[in-house]
């Protein structure tokens, strides 16, 4: 009988914690700038750190904040992708 009570307690605790996590996710959500995702998609995804930032997402965040303004800051990106990124950055300023 003690095992039944233990199972009930665990199930009830799981339900309560699940509801609390669901509410926290809904009301404590932090919105990110969608431009960061756009820039990250344009970057090569090498996450090499050669630009001086911690991976491509770090460089994308710096570009959104205006700390980095040139596509050539990424040492890996070349050609058409570099031009597309620079065009995006130039249009983002407007």
ABEGO torsion letter per residue (X at the ends): XAAAAAAAAAAAAAAAAAAAAAAAAAAABBBBBAAAAAAAAABAGAGAGAAGBBEAAAAAAAAAAGABABAAABAABBEAAAAAAAAAAAAAAX
